[in-house]
């Protein structure tokens, strides 16, 4: 039986490249990601063992073109709880609110 976590918002501020920390509240193997309209950039997830720990890149990045919106994907998370979403370029058009939630397949 599939189990999905609560939807969380990974917000990247205007002119920023990284969201704040998102606590998925459990250790999920997969991450659902809903990408709104963004400036051209690659997106990646960073993970940490602790909420205030050191964050490191996880797996390959996903490239999203400018004005790409209403795009959803599932990324392999591998059991991490604390994440950040990082863009390869500053989001100068405005703040970006990416919806994320953990998922067990």
C-alpha positions in Angstrom: 0.0 0.0 0.0 1.3 3.5 -1.0 1.9 6.0 1.7 2.4 9.7 1.0 3.4 12.4 3.4 2.0 15.8 3.9 2.6 18.4 1.2 5.3 20.9 2.2 6.5 24.0 0.5 10.2 24.4 -0.4 10.4 28.2 -1.0 13.2 29.8 -2.9 13.2 33.6 -2.3 13.4 36.1 -5.1 17.1 36.3 -6.3 17.8 33.2 -4.2 19.0 29.8 -5.3 18.1 27.6 -2.3 15.0 26.8 -0.3 15.0 26.7 3.5 15.1 23.3 5.2 12.0 21.1 4.7 11.3 18.5 7.3 9.4 15.7 5.6 8.6 14.3 9.1 9.7 10.8 8.2 12.4 8.9 6.2 10.9 8.4 2.7 12.5 6.6 -0.2 10.9 8.9 -2.8 10.0 12.6 -3.1 7.1 14.0 -5.2 8.1 17.4 -6.6 5.7 19.9 -8.2 7.6 22.6 -10.0 5.9 25.9 -10.7 7.0 28.5 -13.2 10.7 29.2 -12.7 13.7 31.0 -14.3 15.8 28.6 -16.4 17.8 26.4 -14.0 18.7 22.9 -13.0 17.1 21.8 -9.7 18.5 19.3 -7.3 17.8 18.1 -3.8 20.2 18.4 -0.9 19.9 16.2 2.2 21.2 16.1 5.7 21.0 13.7 8.7 20.2 16.6 11.0 17.8 19.5 10.5 20.7 21.9 11.3 23.4 19.7 9.8 25.6 20.0 6.7 23.6 19.6 3.5 25.0 17.7 0.5 23.8 17.1 -3.1 21.9 13.9 -3.7 21.8 12.3 -7.1 21.5 14.0 -10.5 19.9 17.3 -11.0 16.8 17.9 -13.2 16.9 20.7 -15.8 13.8 22.9 -16.0 13.4 25.6 -18.7 12.2 29.1 -18.1 8.4 29.4 -17.7 8.1 25.7 -17.1 5.2 25.2 -14.8 2.8 22.6 -13.8 5.6 20.0 -14.0 5.6 17.1 -11.6 8.3 14.5 -11.0 9.3 11.8 -8.5 12.9 11.8 -7.3 14.6 9.0 -5.5 15.3 10.2 -2.0 16.7 7.1 -0.4 15.4 7.5 3.1 16.3 11.1 3.9 14.1 13.3 6.1 15.7 16.8 5.9 15.9 18.4 2.5 16.5 21.6 0.6 15.7 22.3 -3.1 18.5 24.1 -4.9 18.3 25.9 -8.2 21.4 26.3 -10.4 20.6 29.9 -11.1 19.0 32.7 -9.1 15.2 33.0 -9.4 15.0 36.7 -10.3 11.4 36.7 -11.6 10.0 36.1 -8.2 9.9 33.7 -5.2 9.4 30.1 -6.2 7.2 27.8 -4.1 7.9 24.2 -4.9 5.5 21.6 -3.4 7.2 18.5 -2.1 6.1 15.4 -0.2 7.6 12.1 0.8 6.3 8.9 -0.7 6.6 5.2 -0.1 5.9 3.2 -3.3 
